[in-house]
Amino acid sequence: MSEIRVRPIRHLRGEITLPGDKSISHRAIMLASLARGRTLVSGISKGEDVLKTVSAFQSMGIEIKGAGSDSLTIQGKGLRGLSQPGEIIDCGNSGTTIRLLSGILAAQDFSSTITGDESLRTRPMDRVVEPLERMGAKIEGRFAPLKIEGKRLKAISYRTPVPSAQVKSAILLAGLYAQGKTEVTEPARSRNHTERMLKYLETDIEVRDLTVSITGGKELVAKLISIPGDISSASFFMVGAILLSGSHVKLSGVGLNPARTGVIDILKRMGAV
């Protein structure tokens, strides 16, 4: 076991560029793969979870260049452009990958199996599987591995039992393929990265209070996607600078989506400036 020694300091000073937001990175790869045309994604997270999403779409015939760097070039093939993977898709420890990908795979013209590591295989998938089955998907399993037989999906109106950006996103991604308008209503707001990105890529999506609706069948438009810095990573430096008198830290390029800035709001209420 390696040893890490931490020495105390008096203050923090400097400028930091944060790694790309992981949640947005997953969605950028998925949506760029489903768009028709070439997409440049800059500022991508280099984390292992995101690399699992890259590998998943490469296994379905999507050309992705630059994996492991902070920029990807993705040649999307449109909503119906994915190919059946030759092996089981391994999502590693990424709950985002397996849950969002389930929504996409449920609508394909092929069957597939997705799984993950030992930890991921203990996480229940019921909240994703149930609404997808209501849309007409055929899914075996309530824990990974999930065996998914792609079907032609129908639109539904669904109320999630708890706020969950992953469940909401899986339904919306399935809704891209469904006939009619799919609606998702949450009891409280969750992260809205998927909605914002789908709107940017010119899908038929509408947000009204706690309800998001999407009309299926419209192709996504390939566009430049720039990933902001991860505010979750930034929060450690914010707190450190506040606790150590005399600190001055500049955090560059951090994403300030109002759905993610709770940490800033709380620190301001505590007197931080």
Buried (B, 14 or more C-beta within 10 A) or exposed (E): EEEEEEEEEEEBEEEBEBBBBBBBBBBBBBBBBBBBBEBBBBBBBBBEBBBBBBBBBBBBBBEBEBBEEBBBEBBBBBBEBBEEBEEBBBBBBBBBBBBBBBBBBBBBEEEBBBBBBEEBBEEEBEBBBBBBEBBBBEBEBEBBBBBBBBBEBEBBEBEBEEBBBBBBBBBBBBBBBBBEBBBBBBEEEBBBBBBBBBBBBEBBBEEEEBEBBBBBEBBBBBBEBBBBBBBBBBBEBBEBBBEBEEBEBEBEBBBEBEBBBEBBEEBEEEEEE
